Amino acid sequence: MKSLLRIVPVALAVGACWTAGPAAHAQSLVELASMARSYDAPWLAARAQLDAAGSRAEQARAGLLPSAGLAAGVSAARTEVSRPAIELNAPTQQVGVSASQPLYRPANRIVFEQGQRGVDIARAQLDAASQDLLVRVSQAYFDVLAAQDTLAFVQAQKAAVTEQRAFAQRNFEIGTATITDSREAQARFDLVTAQEIAAQNDLLVKRLALDQLVGRSGTAPLPLAQPVQLPALVPNDVNEWVRAAETGQPQVRQATIALDVARLETRKAETGHLPTIDLQAGYAVARNPRGTVTAPHLNQRSTNATVGVALNLPLFAGFAVQNRIKETLSLEDKAAADLDNARRTVAQSARAAFYGVQSGQGQVAALQAAEASSQSALEANQLGYLVGVRINIDVLNAQSQLFQTRRDLAQARYNVLMGSLRLRQAAGTLSDDDLAALSRLTVQ
């Protein structure tokens, strides 16, 4: 009986050592997130989109800067005049430089402002992609740890069932138990063996998913240090998380900037009635090496320099400007509605994530109490089986209940940690510092 009572903690210790064994070559959550940032396609796409938006904004700046052009050409003309009789084959060579500087083009200024807003939108999209990457890496990280824990618990349960089966067989051989006890233990052993195979396969799949996410094979996450101390939720006020989400969440930021862009589009449409003023200058040289009709066989060279201000005032465009303004005003209303919807959505997400973390913390406390109760129940059933007031199936059920509770407790802890990250993502505040805080909970 003493060996039977010792088998459970021994098996759990073996499972814990198996889980923490690769720690010397394991990676922390921060390290894996850094690997994923240089490999993850959605994040790299968002980064490229930000670079493209910056270049697009610089293109819009061109409408405020001067432009210049060089033109050159060579032509040949044959001219015949009857009176007086003139026959001339005269080439013409021309070269000129022209430049223009916008003085008053309000639409170009608005286009430039929209380009800057486009950079802000792309930056918000990159922030959203970065936070999503951190959540995906963390989820894959804890999925592997949970799968490792499940396999360790199943193997520990298998060891305990093996010992119980051997104990029942010995009792049957000496005549103190029936064959039913041995067969019940064998049935439970076969069931646990099947669970072990499933747990091994699940662990393999979860590791492959993490490898694919970070772009590296053979990843080994650092396990949580024991005993696990879950961090408190700060601030512990749902309204503060909601306020943070309604102002700083990337989805809300994108919608806010999109409303600004829509308002600028309305202002740009209104400039359709306004004049434009440009400063223009030019310098051209023309050469006729064989002369012209008025002065044949005379090498001529002429220059022309101009500078001036050009005014363009639209008078009527078939009501295109008025209808364009109506369109942009409707799009402005749509952008405002999208912003309201974004704020409501992120507020609901923040509330759901906050209460999810609170519920998870309550589940952890309840499962910790259930673990202690299940341990006491197992010991009572083992003792009862020894003195003959309990049967073998009672012990097997108590063992199964204890390991199931421990497995659920480990999963609940991971859920709380992931819930805290998702809450910060819902509030738009998730960063590498949050992952570093979780990394301090792992084996160092």
PAPAKE-213327 format. One line per 2 residues: number of its first residue (from 1); for each residue x, y, z of C-alpha. Coordinates in steps of 0.1 Angstrom, whole numbers, plus 5000, padded with zeros to 4 digits. Each point is the difference from the previous one (the first is absolute). Layout:
N
NUM> X Y Z ~ ...
//
This chain:
444
1> 5000 5000 5000 ~ 5029 5024 5007
3> 5013 4995 4965 ~ 4965 5007 4987
5> 4998 5033 5018 ~ 5035 5010 4988
7> 4993 4994 4963 ~ 4979 5031 4994
9> 5025 5026 5011 ~ 5029 4981 4985
11> 4982 4998 4966 ~ 4991 5037 5002
13> 5036 5008 5007 ~ 5012 4980 4970
15> 4974 5018 4979 ~ 5012 5034 5012
17> 5036 4991 4993 ~ 4990 4989 4965
19> 4983 5033 4994 ~ 5028 5022 5014
21> 5028 4978 4986 ~ 5007 5020 4968
23> 5002 5033 5020 ~ 5037 5003 4994
25> 4993 5003 4962 ~ 4965 5014 5002
27> 4989 5034 4989 ~ 4981 5027 5019
29> 4968 5015 4988 ~ 5018 5033 4992
31> 5026 4981 4979 ~ 4974 4981 4980
33> 4980 5032 4994 ~ 5032 5017 4986
35> 5006 4970 4977 ~ 4964 5002 4987
37> 5002 5037 4993 ~ 5027 4994 4974
39> 4980 4971 4984 ~ 4963 5005 5004
41> 4984 5009 4967 ~ 4971 5021 5013
43> 5023 5022 5020 ~ 5025 5004 4972
45> 4972 5009 4977 ~ 4988 5027 5024
47> 5036 5013 5003 ~ 5002 5002 4962
49> 4967 5018 4999 ~ 5013 5027 5024
51> 5031 5005 4978 ~ 4978 5003 4969
53> 4977 5025 5018 ~ 5031 5021 5008
55> 5010 5000 4964 ~ 4965 5009 4989
57> 5000 5029 5024 ~ 5032 5013 4984
59> 4983 4997 4966 ~ 4972 5023 5012
61> 5027 5026 5011 ~ 5009 5003 4963
63> 4969 5021 4995 ~ 5014 5027 5022
65> 5035 5001 4985 ~ 5013 5015 4967
67> 5002 4980 4969 ~ 5024 5004 4971
69> 5004 4985 4966 ~ 5024 5000 4971
71> 4988 4998 4964 ~ 5022 4996 4969
73> 4993 4993 4964 ~ 5014 5000 4965
75> 4978 5004 4968 ~ 5006 5004 4964
77> 4978 5019 4975 ~ 5001 5005 4962
79> 4986 5033 4989 ~ 4994 5011 4964
81> 4989 5035 4990 ~ 4992 5009 4964
83> 5004 5037 5002 ~ 5027 5008 5008
85> 5013 4966 4991 ~ 5012 4985 5033
87> 5007 4964 5008 ~ 5011 4993 5035
89> 5008 4968 5019 ~ 5003 5014 5035
91> 5004 4980 5032 ~ 4989 5014 5033
93> 5015 4993 5034 ~ 4982 5008 5032
95> 5007 4996 5037 ~ 4981 5014 5029
97> 4996 4998 5038 ~ 4967 5007 5017
99> 4991 5002 5037 ~ 4969 5004 5021
101> 4994 5007 5037 ~ 4965 4997 5014
103> 4991 5032 5019 ~ 4964 4992 5009
105> 4987 4965 4996 ~ 4979 4991 5030
107> 4992 4966 4987 ~ 5037 4990 4999
109> 5004 5011 5036 ~ 4971 4978 5011
111> 5013 4970 4980 ~ 5033 5004 5019
113> 4982 5000 5033 ~ 4981 4969 4990
115> 5033 4983 4992 ~ 5012 5007 5035
117> 4968 4985 5014 ~ 5006 4970 4978
119> 5033 4995 5018 ~ 4982 5002 5034
121> 4975 4974 4988 ~ 5028 4976 4989
123> 5017 5005 5033 ~ 4968 4991 5019
125> 4997 4969 4978 ~ 5036 4990 5008
127> 4992 5005 5037 ~ 4970 4977 4996
129> 5021 4974 4982 ~ 5027 5002 5026
131> 4975 4994 5029 ~ 4984 4972 4980
133> 5034 4984 4995 ~ 5008 5001 5037
135> 4966 4984 5008 ~ 5005 4973 4974
137> 5035 4992 5012 ~ 4989 4999 5036
139> 4971 4977 4992 ~ 5022 4976 4981
141> 5026 5002 5029 ~ 4974 4992 5027
143> 4984 4973 4978 ~ 5033 4982 4999
145> 5004 5003 5038 ~ 4964 4988 5005
147> 5006 4970 4977 ~ 5032 4992 5019
149> 4982 5001 5033 ~ 4972 4979 4987
151> 5024 4973 4988 ~ 5019 5002 5034
153> 4968 4996 5019 ~ 4988 4971 4978
155> 5033 4982 5004 ~ 4999 5005 5038
157> 4964 4986 5000 ~ 5012 4971 4979
159> 5028 4993 5026 ~ 4974 5001 5028
161> 4976 4977 4982 ~ 5028 4976 4992
163> 5009 4998 5037 ~ 4963 4996 5009
165> 4997 4972 4974 ~ 5030 4982 5015
167> 4986 5005 5035 ~ 4966 4985 4989
169> 5018 4971 4983 ~ 5020 4992 5031
171> 4968 5001 5022 ~ 4983 4977 4975
173> 5029 4975 5001 ~ 4999 4999 5038
175> 4962 4997 5000 ~ 4991 5033 5016
177> 4984 5015 4968 ~ 4980 4988 4970
179> 5010 4999 4964 ~ 4977 5030 4995
181> 5025 5024 5017 ~ 5028 4989 4976
183> 4978 5003 4969 ~ 4987 5035 5011
185> 5036 5011 5004 ~ 5009 4985 4966
187> 4971 5019 4984 ~ 5011 5032 5016
189> 5036 4994 4989 ~ 4989 4995 4964
191> 4980 5032 5001 ~ 5029 5020 5014
193> 5023 4986 4974 ~ 4976 5012 4973
195> 4999 5034 5017 ~ 5038 5001 5000
197> 5002 4993 4963 ~ 4975 5029 4994
199> 5020 5023 5023 ~ 5033 4992 4982
201> 4984 5008 4966 ~ 4984 5032 5013
203> 5034 5011 5014 ~ 5016 4993 4966
205> 4974 5021 4982 ~ 5003 5029 5024
207> 5038 5000 4997 ~ 4998 5000 4962
209> 4975 5029 5002 ~ 5025 5020 5021
211> 5029 4991 4977 ~ 4980 5012 4970
213> 4991 5033 5017 ~ 5035 5009 5010
215> 5018 4986 4970 ~ 5022 4976 5019
217> 4999 4963 5006 ~ 5005 4983 5034
219> 4986 5028 5021 ~ 4998 4993 5038
221> 4981 5025 5021 ~ 5011 5006 5035
223> 4975 4986 5025 ~ 4984 5020 5028
225> 5020 5000 5032 ~ 4984 4980 5029
227> 4980 5010 5020 ~ 4983 5023 4975
229> 4992 5035 5012 ~ 4974 5015 4977
231> 5004 5038 4997 ~ 4972 5022 5013
233> 4978 5019 4975 ~ 5010 5037 5000
235> 4979 5021 4998 ~ 4972 4979 5015
237> 4973 5023 4985 ~ 4982 4991 4968
239> 4992 5037 4993 ~ 5037 5009 4998
241> 5006 4972 4975 ~ 4970 5011 4979
243> 5012 5037 5000 ~ 5034 4988 4989
245> 4985 4980 4972 ~ 4977 5028 4988
247> 5030 5023 4995 ~ 5031 4980 4993
249> 4989 4967 4984 ~ 5014 4998 4964
251> 4966 4993 4985 ~ 4987 5033 5016
253> 5030 5019 4989 ~ 4996 4988 4964
255> 4963 5010 5000 ~ 5008 5034 5016
257> 5026 5008 4973 ~ 4977 4987 4973
259> 4975 5026 5011 ~ 5026 5027 4998
261> 5009 4988 4965 ~ 4963 5002 4990
263> 4997 5035 5013 ~ 5031 5010 4980
265> 4984 4984 4970 ~ 4970 5023 5004
267> 5022 5030 5003 ~ 5019 4989 4968
269> 4967 4997 4981 ~ 4990 5035 5011
271> 5032 5013 4984 ~ 4986 4992 4966
273> 4985 5035 4999 ~ 5032 5017 5010
275> 5027 5014 4976 ~ 5035 4988 4997
277> 5031 5022 4996 ~ 5033 4988 4988
279> 5033 5018 4994 ~ 5014 4989 4967
281> 5034 5007 4983 ~ 5017 4988 4969
283> 5031 5004 4979 ~ 5002 4988 4964
285> 5027 5001 4973 ~ 4992 4994 4963
287> 5027 4997 4973 ~ 4996 5000 4962
289> 5035 4992 4985 ~ 4988 5005 4964
291> 4978 5030 5006 ~ 4963 5004 4995
293> 4977 5010 4971 ~ 5003 5037 5009
295> 5038 4997 5005 ~ 5013 4971 4980
297> 5035 4987 5003 ~ 5005 5019 5032
299> 5009 4982 5032 ~ 4975 5012 5026
301> 4997 4995 5037 ~ 4972 5013 5021
303> 4993 4999 5038 ~ 4968 5004 5019
305> 4997 5005 5038 ~ 4966 5002 5017
307> 4988 5004 5035 ~ 4965 5006 5012
309> 4970 4990 5022 ~ 4973 4978 4986
311> 4964 5002 5015 ~ 4974 4973 4993
313> 4965 5006 5012 ~ 4974 4973 4995
315> 4966 5014 4990 ~ 4977 4970 4993
317> 5007 4963 5000 ~ 4965 4986 4995
319> 4992 4998 5037 ~ 5028 4975 5005
321> 5014 5019 5029 ~ 4966 5003 5018
323> 4993 4963 4997 ~ 5036 4991 5011
325> 4994 5020 5032 ~ 4968 4982 5006
327> 5018 4966 4996 ~ 5028 5010 5024
329> 4975 5012 5026 ~ 4983 4966 4999
331> 5033 4982 5002 ~ 5008 5022 5030
333> 4968 4988 5017 ~ 5010 4965 4993
335> 5035 5005 5015 ~ 4984 5015 5031
337> 4977 4969 5003 ~ 5029 4977 4996
339> 5018 5018 5028 ~ 4970 4996 5023
341> 4998 4963 4991 ~ 5038 4995 5006
343> 4997 5016 5035 ~ 4970 4979 5009
345> 5017 4968 4988 ~ 5033 5006 5018
347> 4981 5010 5032 ~ 4981 4967 4999
349> 5032 4981 4993 ~ 5017 5016 5030
351> 4971 4992 5023 ~ 4999 4964 4988
353> 5037 4996 5004 ~ 5000 5016 5035
355> 4973 4978 5013 ~ 5016 4970 4984
357> 5032 5006 5020 ~ 4980 5004 5032
359> 4981 4968 4993 ~ 5033 4982 4992
361> 5015 5011 5033 ~ 4969 4987 5018
363> 5004 4967 4982 ~ 5036 4997 5010
365> 4991 5005 5036 ~ 4972 4975 4998
367> 5022 4974 4983 ~ 5027 5004 5025
369> 4975 4992 5027 ~ 4987 4971 4979
371> 5036 4987 4996 ~ 5005 4998 5038
373> 4966 4983 5004 ~ 5007 4975 4972
375> 5034 4992 5016 ~ 4983 4994 5033
377> 4973 4979 4983 ~ 5026 4978 4983
379> 5019 4994 5032 ~ 4967 4991 5018
381> 4990 4976 4972 ~ 5034 4984 5000
383> 4998 4994 5038 ~ 4964 4988 4996
385> 5011 4975 4974 ~ 5027 4988 5022
387> 4976 4993 5029 ~ 4973 4986 4977
389> 4973 5027 5001 ~ 5008 5013 4965
391> 5004 4981 4967 ~ 5027 5004 4974
393> 4978 5021 4977 ~ 4996 5026 5027
395> 5038 5004 5002 ~ 5002 5002 4962
397> 4973 5026 4998 ~ 5016 5021 5027
399> 5033 4999 4982 ~ 4984 5010 4967
401> 4982 5029 5018 ~ 5032 5013 5016
403> 5019 5000 4967 ~ 4971 5016 4981
405> 4998 5027 5026 ~ 5038 5007 4998
407> 4997 5001 4962 ~ 4971 5024 5002
409> 5019 5022 5025 ~ 5030 5003 4978
411> 4978 5009 4970 ~ 4981 5025 5021
413> 5033 5017 5009 ~ 5010 5003 4964
415> 4966 5013 4991 ~ 5003 5028 5026
417> 5034 5010 4987 ~ 4987 5000 4964
419> 4969 5019 5012 ~ 5021 5028 5014
421> 5018 5003 4967 ~ 4967 5001 4981
423> 4987 5026 5023 ~ 5030 5022 4993
425> 4995 4994 4963 ~ 4964 5010 5003
427> 5011 5032 5018 ~ 5028 5006 4974
429> 5028 5000 5025 ~ 5016 4966 4994
431> 5038 5003 4996 ~ 5032 4980 5003
433> 5001 5011 5037 ~ 4970 4980 5007
435> 5016 4969 4985 ~ 5032 5007 5020
437> 4979 5001 5032 ~ 4986 4965 4992
439> 5035 4988 4991 ~ 5010 5007 5036
441> 4975 4974 5011 ~ 5018 4973 4982
443> 5030 4979 5010 ~ 5031 5021 4996
//
